[in-house]
Amino acid sequence: MSGTITPVTMPKFGLAMTEGKLASWSVKPGATVKAGQEIADIETSKITNGYESPAEGILRRQVASEGDTLPVGALLGVLAPESVSDEDIDAFVKKFNEEFSSGEESAAGESAPQRKTVAVGDLDLSVLESGADHGGVPVLLIHGFGGDLTNWMLNQPALAETHRVIAFDLPGHGESTKDVGDGTPAGFAATIAKLIAELGTDRVHVVGHSLGGAIALELAGAHGDTVASLTLIDPAGLGTDINMTFINGYIEADRRKTLEPVIQYLVHDKSLVTRAMVENIIRFKRLDGVVKGLRTIADVSFPDGKQGFPLRSVLEAYKGPVQVLWGEDDEILSVSGADGLPASVKVTRYPATGHMPQLEKSSEVNRAVSSFIG
Amino acid sequence: MSRKSFRQSINEALRQEMRRDPRVILMGEDVAGGRGGTSGVKDAWGGVLGVTKGLLTEFGEDRVLDTPITEASYIGAAAGAAATGLRPVAELMFVDFVGCCLDQIMNQAAKFRYMFGGKARTPLVIRAMYGAGFNAAAQHSQALYPLFTHIPGLKVVVPSSPYEAKGLLIEAIRDDDPVIFLENKVMYDDEEDVPDDPYTIPFGEANLTREGDDVTIVAFGRMVKFANEAADRLAKDGISCTVIDPRTTSPLDTGTILDCVADTGRLVIVDESSPRCNLATDVAALVAEEAFDALKAPIRRVCPPHTPVPFATVLENLYVPNTEKIVAAVRSVASYRMKEEA
């Protein structure tokens, strides 16, 4: 009978996660859960995220208690139908834990994808590839202003189950060279076209977030053949308004106390903004050249407090499939940017979601991208 | 980003600033070869604990200068070089040797800007090792940052981790005033993730390494690590602590200390330096004066006894503040009840 027992294990959210804390169970032992239903909240040094049940069944056992900090892959609980006996579950837990503790080190680290540095002209771009074994058209993830490739930590692993997925740090961001060039979306798009060629591919599904959405549109405009499809998440370029309190605050705030309220604009659920998240942004901004680069981007992208690059015409001219995903409570770029798009564009609006649906509604976004690119 | 030791972080900060700015030079006893004379061996040591290793090879003898064992002469020379256009990083080896060159620091470098009507700049960094726990005996183990903090005109940095050390040292080198940069010699092999790119951490901005509601712990240098351990242990017993790493003792981020004490009402200060007129007394005076109404318990200081640092290992271990002592101090203030309430 043990074949029908499904282990619920500590997930791995993003590259750096080696352990996580079971913040709380969302369901009681004995509850029947559906696949995809949130059954627990997992807290990492970077983010707290809902954990979705891997299968349908009854949560027969909560092996981990709320507050426990456990390595990735450790057993949190057990799902099984009623027909499985308690003895079988006890045996399963015992066996799992024995095998897990003996293989713990290899499970946590070695197979994880590693960042690499790719030279594009004078720039060194930090790239994280996963799912490299998959054939077909790869997925390219473009983060937004002030972000980095870890913005995709809840998406890249899921998409990599079926596709080669390329995430990277834009120039001036993350671990890439801090030279932003002219700072325009078109300038970044030109760099990305070279990066794509450098990575040995000529066609990618592009997923762009925020300013990365505007960059994705510029890429589609200038290199339409390279772009197999466009998924634009809360993108710039479709509306005119921009929250300059966020933009200026992000550039200028240099202490946790002043930066935290700025970062909270990004999400609907403000509790998602952790100490570590804010601290990581402060550390990023301390790097030589970062603040200057962000200022350059902001000055050219948002002159006079408005978006400076209307890209609706580019979107209309692009021949490939386009979908737009938007958080209804986006406080950076208003969801009204999704209004009045051509009928061919698939628009999904997420209620009770801010500027980063890929974090706040990661599973929905992952499903939307997967089903869209096939 | 990669894992780097405290030693590697300091070496990288020096290397990156020397690449960036040709005015940055190193000088001190054994910062280059360490053999001297005619042995022909160059870059053998890179300082007694290998912190400057490899810099002679990259930057040559014009920029990495081994000096005679004459602190008064080379610290004086470094101050003069700073006042006339270079940006020297002079290494005093053990901070205990400052007695030999205190005039050059206290009465010269620290006073140039003031004495010359604000027109002189002295971009000098003096690096030195400090601290007990290395079994280096009484003349090589003191934590003398209070001495420098006492002198107006000096900035004083006491980094608490590899990440902190790199960013604060680059800030020190780019600063136009004399900066005393003190490295706890027991921490050189501590490791953590440190960015590969250069970055700066501003002076006078404390870092909160833990945030809690019950007790504020202010700790300096290596003591931050112990304070964090204490806070984590106490959290399991339901006592939540804020841990403040001031990073620099001069300037001191008094605002953050007062804000945190206003929130918690209880203060423990952990200072590895001798207990009289040290940073713990300084912070205690600040809080007693400016935040008396916020206090729910007496201020507690965790400091060594007022003795030379013992050489015998058991005594040295007894001398240095540790996690257990911090835990005990925090418990005592957390459980304290004012007389009226009792």
Contacts between the chains, C-beta under 8 A, distances in Angstrom:
chain1	res1	chain2	res2	distance
A	175	B	1	6.1
A	175	B	195	7.7
A	175	B	196	7.5
A	175	B	197	7.7
A	178	B	197	7.0
A	254	B	202	7.3
A	255	B	205	6.6
A	256	B	208	7.2
A	275	B	211	6.8
A	283	B	163	7.7
A	283	B	195	7.1
A	283	B	199	7.3
A	286	B	167	6.2
A	286	B	199	4.2
A	286	B	200	5.9
A	286	B	201	6.3
A	287	B	195	6.2
A	287	B	197	4.8
A	287	B	198	7.2
A	287	B	199	4.5
A	288	B	197	6.2
A	288	B	198	4.6
A	288	B	199	6.3
A	288	B	200	7.6
